[in-house]
């Protein structure tokens, strides 16, 4: 699988996970209707399915690499959806995590 398609899988998984978790957050913390749980659960199911498409022979490695993408996507959500600008520390931390994810995901492995 190529790097762009791998990135698309992880980006889609991140959007699905964050949206699903946000639905629960909105219900529990912001007083939204319990009906928010329906799309939330569906979104979390899509998230789990997408991670099974990640190009790794081991779930733990796929999840570890995904973690960096999730952190960066969470800060994008903070900015675009919640209208809060990430600060320099947020961006620095996310960059370090994405670099770590790239190392895990794209490092040459012995067969």
MODELLER restraints for C-alpha pairs under 7 A, 6 or more apart:
rsr = mdl.restraints
at = mdl.atoms
rsr.add(forms.Gaussian(group=physical.xy_distance, feature=features.Distance(at['CA:1:A'], at['CA:55:A']), mean=6.40, stdev=0.5))
rsr.add(forms.Gaussian(group=physical.xy_distance, feature=features.Distance(at['CA:6:A'], at['CA:54:A']), mean=6.43, stdev=0.5))
rsr.add(forms.Gaussian(group=physical.xy_distance, feature=features.Distance(at['CA:6:A'], at['CA:55:A']), mean=6.98, stdev=0.5))
rsr.add(forms.Gaussian(group=physical.xy_distance, feature=features.Distance(at['CA:9:A'], at['CA:50:A']), mean=6.13, stdev=0.5))
rsr.add(forms.Gaussian(group=physical.xy_distance, feature=features.Distance(at['CA:9:A'], at['CA:54:A']), mean=6.63, stdev=0.5))
rsr.add(forms.Gaussian(group=physical.xy_distance, feature=features.Distance(at['CA:10:A'], at['CA:66:A']), mean=6.04, stdev=0.5))
rsr.add(forms.Gaussian(group=physical.xy_distance, feature=features.Distance(at['CA:10:A'], at['CA:69:A']), mean=6.62, stdev=0.5))
rsr.add(forms.Gaussian(group=physical.xy_distance, feature=features.Distance(at['CA:11:A'], at['CA:69:A']), mean=6.88, stdev=0.5))
rsr.add(forms.Gaussian(group=physical.xy_distance, feature=features.Distance(at['CA:13:A'], at['CA:47:A']), mean=4.51, stdev=0.5))
rsr.add(forms.Gaussian(group=physical.xy_distance, feature=features.Distance(at['CA:13:A'], at['CA:50:A']), mean=5.61, stdev=0.5))
rsr.add(forms.Gaussian(group=physical.xy_distance, feature=features.Distance(at['CA:13:A'], at['CA:51:A']), mean=6.45, stdev=0.5))
rsr.add(forms.Gaussian(group=physical.xy_distance, feature=features.Distance(at['CA:14:A'], at['CA:70:A']), mean=5.20, stdev=0.5))
rsr.add(forms.Gaussian(group=physical.xy_distance, feature=features.Distance(at['CA:14:A'], at['CA:73:A']), mean=6.27, stdev=0.5))
rsr.add(forms.Gaussian(group=physical.xy_distance, feature=features.Distance(at['CA:16:A'], at['CA:43:A']), mean=5.04, stdev=0.5))
rsr.add(forms.Gaussian(group=physical.xy_distance, feature=features.Distance(at['CA:16:A'], at['CA:44:A']), mean=6.09, stdev=0.5))
rsr.add(forms.Gaussian(group=physical.xy_distance, feature=features.Distance(at['CA:16:A'], at['CA:46:A']), mean=6.38, stdev=0.5))
rsr.add(forms.Gaussian(group=physical.xy_distance, feature=features.Distance(at['CA:16:A'], at['CA:47:A']), mean=5.06, stdev=0.5))
rsr.add(forms.Gaussian(group=physical.xy_distance, feature=features.Distance(at['CA:17:A'], at['CA:43:A']), mean=6.51, stdev=0.5))
rsr.add(forms.Gaussian(group=physical.xy_distance, feature=features.Distance(at['CA:17:A'], at['CA:44:A']), mean=5.35, stdev=0.5))
rsr.add(forms.Gaussian(group=physical.xy_distance, feature=features.Distance(at['CA:17:A'], at['CA:47:A']), mean=5.36, stdev=0.5))
rsr.add(forms.Gaussian(group=physical.xy_distance, feature=features.Distance(at['CA:18:A'], at['CA:74:A']), mean=6.87, stdev=0.5))
rsr.add(forms.Gaussian(group=physical.xy_distance, feature=features.Distance(at['CA:19:A'], at['CA:40:A']), mean=6.70, stdev=0.5))
rsr.add(forms.Gaussian(group=physical.xy_distance, feature=features.Distance(at['CA:19:A'], at['CA:43:A']), mean=6.65, stdev=0.5))
rsr.add(forms.Gaussian(group=physical.xy_distance, feature=features.Distance(at['CA:20:A'], at['CA:40:A']), mean=3.87, stdev=0.5))
rsr.add(forms.Gaussian(group=physical.xy_distance, feature=features.Distance(at['CA:20:A'], at['CA:41:A']), mean=6.19, stdev=0.5))
rsr.add(forms.Gaussian(group=physical.xy_distance, feature=features.Distance(at['CA:20:A'], at['CA:43:A']), mean=4.96, stdev=0.5))
rsr.add(forms.Gaussian(group=physical.xy_distance, feature=features.Distance(at['CA:20:A'], at['CA:44:A']), mean=5.18, stdev=0.5))
rsr.add(forms.Gaussian(group=physical.xy_distance, feature=features.Distance(at['CA:21:A'], at['CA:40:A']), mean=6.62, stdev=0.5))
rsr.add(forms.Gaussian(group=physical.xy_distance, feature=features.Distance(at['CA:23:A'], at['CA:36:A']), mean=5.46, stdev=0.5))
rsr.add(forms.Gaussian(group=physical.xy_distance, feature=features.Distance(at['CA:23:A'], at['CA:37:A']), mean=6.08, stdev=0.5))
rsr.add(forms.Gaussian(group=physical.xy_distance, feature=features.Distance(at['CA:23:A'], at['CA:40:A']), mean=5.09, stdev=0.5))
rsr.add(forms.Gaussian(group=physical.xy_distance, feature=features.Distance(at['CA:24:A'], at['CA:37:A']), mean=6.08, stdev=0.5))
rsr.add(forms.Gaussian(group=physical.xy_distance, feature=features.Distance(at['CA:24:A'], at['CA:40:A']), mean=6.59, stdev=0.5))
rsr.add(forms.Gaussian(group=physical.xy_distance, feature=features.Distance(at['CA:26:A'], at['CA:32:A']), mean=5.40, stdev=0.5))
rsr.add(forms.Gaussian(group=physical.xy_distance, feature=features.Distance(at['CA:27:A'], at['CA:33:A']), mean=5.89, stdev=0.5))
rsr.add(forms.Gaussian(group=physical.xy_distance, feature=features.Distance(at['CA:27:A'], at['CA:34:A']), mean=5.90, stdev=0.5))
rsr.add(forms.Gaussian(group=physical.xy_distance, feature=features.Distance(at['CA:27:A'], at['CA:36:A']), mean=6.51, stdev=0.5))
rsr.add(forms.Gaussian(group=physical.xy_distance, feature=features.Distance(at['CA:54:A'], at['CA:62:A']), mean=6.21, stdev=0.5))
rsr.add(forms.Gaussian(group=physical.xy_distance, feature=features.Distance(at['CA:56:A'], at['CA:62:A']), mean=5.70, stdev=0.5))
rsr.add(forms.Gaussian(group=physical.xy_distance, feature=features.Distance(at['CA:64:A'], at['CA:101:A']), mean=6.87, stdev=0.5))
rsr.add(forms.Gaussian(group=physical.xy_distance, feature=features.Distance(at['CA:65:A'], at['CA:101:A']), mean=4.16, stdev=0.5))
rsr.add(forms.Gaussian(group=physical.xy_distance, feature=features.Distance(at['CA:65:A'], at['CA:102:A']), mean=6.81, stdev=0.5))
rsr.add(forms.Gaussian(group=physical.xy_distance, feature=features.Distance(at['CA:65:A'], at['CA:104:A']), mean=5.71, stdev=0.5))
rsr.add(forms.Gaussian(group=physical.xy_distance, feature=features.Distance(at['CA:65:A'], at['CA:105:A']), mean=5.64, stdev=0.5))
rsr.add(forms.Gaussian(group=physical.xy_distance, feature=features.Distance(at['CA:66:A'], at['CA:101:A']), mean=6.69, stdev=0.5))
rsr.add(forms.Gaussian(group=physical.xy_distance, feature=features.Distance(at['CA:67:A'], at['CA:101:A']), mean=6.96, stdev=0.5))
rsr.add(forms.Gaussian(group=physical.xy_distance, feature=features.Distance(at['CA:68:A'], at['CA:97:A']), mean=4.58, stdev=0.5))
rsr.add(forms.Gaussian(group=physical.xy_distance, feature=features.Distance(at['CA:68:A'], at['CA:98:A']), mean=4.50, stdev=0.5))
rsr.add(forms.Gaussian(group=physical.xy_distance, feature=features.Distance(at['CA:68:A'], at['CA:100:A']), mean=6.91, stdev=0.5))
rsr.add(forms.Gaussian(group=physical.xy_distance, feature=features.Distance(at['CA:68:A'], at['CA:101:A']), mean=5.12, stdev=0.5))
rsr.add(forms.Gaussian(group=physical.xy_distance, feature=features.Distance(at['CA:69:A'], at['CA:98:A']), mean=5.97, stdev=0.5))
rsr.add(forms.Gaussian(group=physical.xy_distance, feature=features.Distance(at['CA:71:A'], at['CA:94:A']), mean=6.02, stdev=0.5))
rsr.add(forms.Gaussian(group=physical.xy_distance, feature=features.Distance(at['CA:72:A'], at['CA:94:A']), mean=5.29, stdev=0.5))
rsr.add(forms.Gaussian(group=physical.xy_distance, feature=features.Distance(at['CA:75:A'], at['CA:86:A']), mean=6.36, stdev=0.5))
rsr.add(forms.Gaussian(group=physical.xy_distance, feature=features.Distance(at['CA:78:A'], at['CA:84:A']), mean=5.58, stdev=0.5))
rsr.add(forms.Gaussian(group=physical.xy_distance, feature=features.Distance(at['CA:78:A'], at['CA:85:A']), mean=6.95, stdev=0.5))
rsr.add(forms.Gaussian(group=physical.xy_distance, feature=features.Distance(at['CA:79:A'], at['CA:85:A']), mean=4.94, stdev=0.5))
rsr.add(forms.Gaussian(group=physical.xy_distance, feature=features.Distance(at['CA:79:A'], at['CA:86:A']), mean=6.49, stdev=0.5))
